[in-house]
Amino acid sequence: MIKNVNQKKKNGTAIVYSLVVMFVVSIVLTSMLGYITTQMRFSLNRVEREKSFQIAEAGILYYRWYLAHKTSGKTAQQIIDFWTSGNPIGVGSAYEEDYGDGKYSIQVTAPSAGSTIVTVKSTGWTTKMPDVKRTVQVRFRRPSWSEYVFLSNSFMNFGDEAEVYGKVHSNFGIRFDGIAHNTVSSLLPSFDDPTHGGTGYDFGVHTHQPPADPSAPSYPWTSGTVPNRPDIFIGGREFPVPEVSFSGVTSDLAAMKSAAQGGNGKYFDSSGEGRRIILKTNGTYDLCTVDTYSNNQFSISKYKKMNCSTGAIVSGTCSTCSESCLCNYSIPNEGVIFVEDNAWVEGTVNGKRISIVAANLSGGGNQANIYVGFSNLRYTSYDCNNNIGLVAQRNVTVVKDCPDEFVMDGALLAQSGEVGIAQTMASKTSLTFNGAIVSYLQPYFQKGVSGFAVRYYNYDNNLLYCPPPYFPTGTEYEIDLWEEL
C-alpha cells in the first residue's frame, strides 16, 4: 500500500510538472505566434502602404499627362477657357480611376484668375487594404516670363559695371562683362559679336573680361572647350537652350483685352492720344485722357475733359491732369487695365496685383507704347499681394523728365520694341529697378552720356510664383513643389 501511495504521489507530481511546462510553453508559443502575426501584419501593412504611395504617384503622373494633352501649344486664352469652361477632371469633384490592384482619387484646385499655379492632390489605396491610404500633393506651374530679370529676342551687351541678380536669357547672343549671380543663357551656340568688329565667332554667352574666352571653335563644342568663369558667371551659363518665342504675345494681348472688357478689369478706347494712369495707395487710380504731348520727350501739355461715368470725351481741355479732366476708378485686383492706345503710368500700389496694357488691336494706327517716369513706380511692400505688370505692344520708355534717382518696381514687357530710355534724355544719377524686363529688342538705360550713370537691376523673387495677372507664360506645366500629406 505504501508503495502504491508513493507511486501515485510521483505520478501526480509529474502531471503537475507537465502542466506547468505545457503552460509555460503555451505562453511562449502564444507570444511567439502573436509576435510573428504582428510582424506579418506589419510587413503586409508596409507593403500595402508602399503600393498605396505608388498608386498615389501614378495619379499625379496621369494628371501631368492629362494637362500636357489638354494645354500644350494652346494660347493663353485657350488655357483660361479650358479651366473655366472645359470641365477639367478633378475640379469640383474627385476623379477616381482603377490602377493595378488599387485606385487613386484626384482632387484639383484650378488656377485663380491671373495665376499659373494648379494644385493636384492624389490619394491612393489598394483593394486588399482600402483603409491604408497615402496622399501626395503637387503644385504644377506654367513658367512665367516674369521669372527672368532680363529676357530678349535680340543681342544683349552688359558692361563691366553691370551686376545682375536674376536669370538672363536671349534668343540671340549675350556679351557679359559684369557679374551675373544667376544663370545666363542663349538660344545660339555661337554668334558674331557686333561689339568687336566681326573678328570671329564667340560662344553664345561669352565675356571679354580677362582672361578672355578663347576664340570659339566649331560647334558642337568638345569637352572642356567652354571655360568655367565663376568670376563672371556665378550662377553659370547655358547655351544653346530652347527659344522663348515672342510670337504668341499677340494672343496674350487679345486675352488681356477680353478680360478687361469681360468684367475682370477696365477697358479704355483710343479716344485722344492715350491715357495717363496714376496708381494710388488707397486702392484707386486717377485717369486722364491725353490731348497733346511731345513726340520726342513724351511730356504731356494738355488733357481732354471726360464723362467719368461713361468714359466718353466731352468738349474742353485742361492744362493739368485734374478737375473735369480727371476720373478716379478702383484698381481691379487680379485684373487688367487695357488702353487701346498709348499709356503713361506712374504711382504706387498697396495690396493690389494689376497689369496695365497698351495695345492697338482694333486695326489701323500705330502700335501703342507705355511711358513711365513722371514719378517713381512702386509697391508698398515686396510680396505676392503687390505687383505691377506693364505690357506694351511696342516700347516701354522712361521719359526725359524722370526723377534724377529713379526707382521702378514691376514686370515690363515690350512685345515688338524695346524697354529703355527716351532718346533725348540727359545724364541721370541712378536707376534702381526691381522686377523683370522683357524686351524684343535690346533693352538699354544708358547710351554714351545719356541715361542713368549707375544702374541697379534686382530680381523680385515674388514674380517667380506670383506673376502679374495674365502676364505671358509658357504653355507646359512643370512640377514645382512635391509633398506627401
Sequence and secondary structure as in RCSB ss.txt:
>XXXX:A:sequence
MIKNVNQKKKNGTAIVYSLVVMFVVSIVLTSMLGYITTQMRFSLNRVEREKSFQIAEAGILYYRWYLAHKTSGKT
AQQIIDFWTSGNPIGVGSAYEEDYGDGKYSIQVTAPSAGSTIVTVKSTGWTTKMPDVKRTVQVRFRRPSWSEYVF
LSNSFMNFGDEAEVYGKVHSNFGIRFDGIAHNTVSSLLPSFDDPTHGGTGYDFGVHTHQPPADPSAPSYPWTSGT
VPNRPDIFIGGREFPVPEVSFSGVTSDLAAMKSAAQGGNGKYFDSSGEGRRIILKTNGTYDLCTVDTYSNNQFSI
SKYKKMNCSTGAIVSGTCSTCSESCLCNYSIPNEGVIFVEDNAWVEGTVNGKRISIVAANLSGGGNQANIYVGFS
NLRYTSYDCNNNIGLVAQRNVTVVKDCPDEFVMDGALLAQSGEVGIAQTMASKTSLTFNGAIVSYLQPYFQKGVS
GFAVRYYNYDNNLLYCPPPYFPTGTEYEIDLWEEL
>XXXX:A:secstr
 HHHHHHHHHHHHHHHHHHHHHHHHHHHHHHHHHHHHHHHHHHHHHHHHHHHHHHHHHHHHHHHHHHHHHHTT  
HHHHHHHHHHS  TTBSS EEEEETTEEEEEEEE   TT  EEEEEEEEEESS TT  EEEEEEEE  BGGGEEE
EESS EEE TT EEESEEEESS EEE SEESS EEES SEE  GGGTS S EESEE  SSS      SSS  TT 
S   TTTBTT EE S     STTHHHHHHHHHHHHHTTSEEEE S TT EEEEE TTSEEEEEEEEEE TTT  E
EEEEEE TTT  EEEEEESSS GGGEEEEE  TTEEEEESS EEEEEEESS EEEEEE   SSSS    EEEEEE
EEEESSSSTT EEEEEESS EEE TT  SEEEEEEEEEESSS EEE TT  EEEEEEEEEEEEESS  BSEETTE
EEEEEEEE  THHHHS  TT  B SS EEEEEEE 
